[in-house]
Amino acid sequence: MGANHSNRKETFDSSGDVNFDHFQILRAIGKGSFGKVCIVQKRDTKQMFAMKYMNKLMCIRKDAVRNVLREQEILQSLEHPFLVNLWYTFQDEEDMFMVVDLLLGGDLRYHLNEGVKFDSERIRLYICEISLALDYLQEKKIVHRDIKPDNMLLDEEGHLHITDFNIATILKEKKVATSISGTKPYMAPEIFNTGNAVQGYSFAVDWWSLGICVYELLRGKRPYKIHSDSSIADIRDILTVHTLHCPSSWNPGLSDLIRQLLCKNPESRIQNLEAMKKNMYMRDVDWDAVLHKSIRPTFVPPKDHLNCDPTFELEEMIIESKPLHKKKKRLAKQGSKGNCKDVSDEIRESLEKFSKQFCLYNRERGVTPLLDKGIDREQSTSQNLKDDCEQINGKEEEEKRE
């Protein structure tokens, strides 16, 4: 899906609603459970973005409609230096599109797999940046529920940003979440204990996940032997029986901070920015400098190649039955039926309803349409890119989302 596929000129109205024709498709860089991500360039401004696209029919069949609509609603309300911010949303007969900030530094999972060593100074800046982002989300009453290295992206200067709000939820005043949601190795104990006898969980779960991530960055492995296929009963036993071990070679202040993040009682855990600032290891941090990105990271991602798995591009070119760069021609052949071809009346109705609920959004115009209020939120750089960036390496570990 390289730039050579998109050299032909397209006609589009630059003053109208943003749509697929406004972007030049450059290459694939990632995929999720029912969506893919590619690098695009906006034709009128030449600005680069990442574009996530999700097949409507697949979302319906995987019962993911609520998640997609909730993610769109949440992202439209957010803008922060350490988040991956939304710019545009639009749709066509087949897919929904979300256009977001392009971060070329790779996710922390990629760098872990590449054997990059994370020193305490670098990790402290990451903790500060993520803490500011989590504090902002708490102000917005949002629990991310999937903080992990895979969802932490570096920009070209080495600053960290949170992405993927697919299973995030919005908590109304004095309410708690109750569903078991997240990636098991990073989920807080109270999530597994939720049920009739427990009152649910709140923002503290994201700070536990941050603690797991910090430990993993330092040691190259997580503190508890929990995997995506571990049963909930086994996880409860592990978190009850096993104690947290921090190697004696670690900075004592950082070890103490990790212990406070990984306190099994959420009431005693660091669970907000105020508590983080009071920690001895963080008391000399200039938080305004962190917020304004005035502190230079000790690690700057390589710029001679894309920091992602090259197989995403190969899959799009060789395996994908409906490659994005051939979409316009394919839809023209299909006519107006699109996704509705050869599906049941029930599915066709669901597709039509889904299309109506997925709203157009353009950050530049400050337009934020409201979604259907009936949705239950808690139920489940440049020329080198145009040259196709041939020098790429690395493998990304995929954690199965339960």
N, C-alpha and C positions, 0 to 999 in steps of 0.2 A: 504494500500500500504506500509506496514511496511517492515522492513529489512528481515523478514522471507520469503518474496516473492522472494528475489533476492540472496539467498545464493548459488544457483547453479553456478558453474564456467562457465565463458564464454570464448570463444577463440577470441582473437582480436590481431591485429598488433599494438603494442604500438608505432612503428615508422611511421606508416601510418597516413592518415588523421583521425582526431578525429571524431567518430561517436557514435551512440546510445550504441553500445556494450562496449564502453570505460567507461561507468558509471554504478554504482550500484544505483538503485532507493531506496530511504529510506522512504520518506513520502510526502504527499501533504501538502502545507502550504498556498496556495492562488489561486485566480482565477480572471480573468479580463473579458472583454466583449466577447473575442473570444479566450482566452488562459488560461492556468493554470500554476501554479508554484509548483515545488516539490524540496525537498532537495536530492542531489545526492552526491556520492563520486566517484572520478576518480580512477579507479581500479589500475593503475600503480603507481601513486604518493600518493594515499590515501587522497588527498586534497578534502575538502568539498566545494560544490558550490550550488547555486540555479539554477535550470533549468526551463526556461519558454518554453512551447511548444504550438504551434498554429496549428489548423487543416486547411489545405490548402483550402479544399472545403468550409468550413465555412467562411474563409476570403474572398473568391470570392463571395459567396452569400450575404455577408454583405458589399460588396464593400469596403473592408479594405486592399486591396493589396497595394495601394500606401502608406498607413500608416505603414504597416509592413516593406516594403522595405526602406522607409525613416528612420524608427527607426534603422534598421540594419546599414544603411549608416552612420547615426549620431553616433551611439555607437562605431563603428569601429574607429572613429576619436578622441575619447575622452579617457582621463585617468586623474583622479583627486582624491585626498584624500576624498572629500566629495560628490562623485558621486558613484552610483552602476555601476562598470565597467564591460564591456563585455570581455569574455575570448575566447569563441568558438561559432561558428555557424555551423550547419549542417542540413541535412534534410533526410527524407525517403519518401516512397510513400504517406504517410498520412499527416505527420506533418513537421513543421519547428521548429528548436530548437535554443534557445539562452541560453548559459551558462554564468552566471554572478557571481559577488561576493555574498557570502552568509552572510547575516547580521541577527543575531539571536535576536536582541533587540526588534523587533516589530516596527510597524509604529506608528506615533503619534496619529492616529485615534484610534488605539487599546488602547493606554494608556489614551486617553481622555475618552473613554467609560468605562475604568476600574476605573475612578474617581481619577486618579493621579493628584496631585496639582503641578502646574508649577510655581515656584518662579521666581523672576526677574533675579537673578544671572544665573539660569539655562537657562532662555530664552535668555539672552544676549549672552551666548556662542552659542546657536542655531542660533541666528541672524548673528553672525560673521561667523559661518561655512557655512551657506547658502549663505551669501553675497560673500564669497570667491568662492563658486561654481558658483553663477550667474555671477560673474565677469569673470571667466574662460569661461563660455558659451558665454558671450558677445564677448570675444576675438575670439571665434570660429564662431561668427555670428549666434548663435543659440538662438531662443526664445523657452523656454520650453512649455509655455501656459497651464500647468496643475499643478502648484505649489499648493499643499494642504496637510493637515496632512496625508492623505492616501498615499501620494507619498514621504513621508519623513521617512526614515528607520534608526533606531538606530543600531549601532554595539554593541558588547558585553561589550565595555567599556563605552558606552553612547554617542558616537559621532554621528552626524547626517549626512545622505547621501540622495541625491536626486535620485529618480528612475522614471521609466515609461516615455519614450520619444516617446510614441505612437502618440501624436499629436503635437510634436515639429516641428519647421520649421527652415530652414536656409535662412537667409536674405542676398541677394547679396548687394554689396556696394550701399548705399544710397537708398535702396529699403525698402518698408514696407509690412507688412502682411495685408490682407483685409478680410479673412474669419472669421466668427463668430465661434471660436473654444475654448473649455475649459470646465470647470465645473462651471455653472452659479454663485453660491455664491462667487466664488473666482476670477471672471473675472473683469477686469478693465473697467471703464466707456467708454473709447474710443473704446473698442471692440464692444460694443452694438451700438455705434454711427457711426460705419464704414458704408460707403455707397458712393453714387455718390458725395455727397457734402463734404465728409470727406476724408482725405488723408491716412487713415489706421492707423496702430499702430506698435510699435516697442518694444524694450527690456524693456521699462518701465512697461509693463503689468505684468511681473514676479515680480517686486518689489512691485506693488500693492497687488498681491496675497500673498507675504510674509507678508505684513502688516495685511491682513485679518487673516492669520494663527497666527500671534503673538497675536492679539486681542483675537482670539478664545482660544488660550492656556491659556491666563491670566484669561479670564472671563467665559470660558466654553460655550460660544455661540458667534456667529458672530455679527459684528456691524450693519448689515443691514438684514432685514427679507426677504432674497432672497432665493428661493428654486429651485430645479431642474425643477419643473413644472411651475415656474413663467414665464409669457410672457415677451418678450423683451420690450414691451410698459410699462408694470408694473415696470420692473427693471429700465428703464430710469426714470420713475416718482420717484421711491424710492431714487435713487441716486441723483436726482435733489432736492427733497424736504427735505429729512432727513439729519440732521447734525450728525457728529460723536460725540459720547459721551464717554469720558474716566472717569471712577470713580475717585473721589478725593482721594481715598485711594491708588491709584497707585503711583509709583515713578514718580515724575513730568518729569524727563528726559526721561524716557521710554514712557510716554504719549506723549511727544513732538515728539519723534522719530516715534511713530505710526502715528501721525497726518501728518508727512512729507512723510511717506510711502503711506498714504491713501489720499494724495492730489489729487483731481479730475482732475486737470490740469496736464497732464504728464510732461509738461515742468518745472513745479515747484516741482515735486515729486523727492524724492531720487530715482535715477535710475541707479546708478553705485557705485562702491566701493569707489571711490574718495570722493563722496558726503557723503557716509556712514561714512567714517573715520573722516570727518570734523564735524559731529554731536557731540554736547557736551556730550551726553551720551556714545559716543564711543571713545572719545579722549585719554583715558588712556589705550586702548586695545593694547596688544602686539600681533600684527597681525602675525608676524613670528611664535610666540609660538602657536597661534591658528592653523596655517597652518600645523605645524609639530605635532599637537595633544599633545603638552606639557602641556596644561591646562587640569586638571582632571575634568570631568563633575561631578556635584553635585548629579546626579542621574545615577545609574548603573542598567540596566534592570535585573530582576530576572533571575537566571540561573537554577532554579529547575524545570522549565517548559518552553515550547516554548511560546513565546509571540505572539500568533495568535489564530484565531478562530478554534476550534477543528472540526467544521462541515466540513471543507474542506477535511479532511482525511476520515470522514465517508461517504461523498458523493462519493469520489473516490472508496471506497471499496464496497458500497452498491448500489448506484444509477448509477454510470458511466457505460455506455453500452460498452465502449471500454477502459478498464483500462490500464494504461501505462505499468504495470508490465507483462501484457499478450500480449503486442504488437508483439513481435517477432514471437510467435506461431501463432497469428492471421494473420500476413502478409504472413507467410509461407503457410497457408491454402488458402489465397486469390490468391496467385500466383503473377504474375507481374502486374495485372490490378490495384490493390490497389484502390486509390480514383477514378480511371476512370471507375470503374464498375458501370453500370446502370446510366450513366449520358449522357447528350446530347453531340453532337459533339462540339458545341460551348463551353460548360463547359470544355470538355476534352482539347480543344485547349488552353483555359485560364489556366488550370492546368499546361500544358506543358510549357507555356510561363512563368508562375509564378516560376516554378521550375528552369528554366534557369536563371531567374533574381536574385533568392535568392542565394547568394554566400557563399562558405566555408570561414571560418575565423578562424585563430589561433593566438592569441596575442603572444604566446611564440615564434612563428616563425616570428613575425613581418610582416605577410602577410595581406594586406588589399586590396582585389580585388575591382575594381570600378564597380558600378552598371550601368545599362542602362541609358545613359544620356538623354533619351527621357522622363524620369519620371518627371512630373510636381509636384514639391515639395509642392506647396501651395494649389493644389486641394486636394479637399478632397480625533563541538566542539566535535563532539566526541561521546564517547560510549553511552551516554544517548540517542542520536539520533538513534543509531542502536537498542536500546532497545525499540524504537517506541515512546518514550516520552509520556507516558500515562497521566501524570499530566499536563493538559492544561486547561486554562480557558479564558474567554473573548469573547466579541462580537465586530464585526467591522461594523461600519455604512457604508453602500454603498451609495455613491452619484452617481446618474445617470448622465453619460456623455452625454451631448447634442451634 
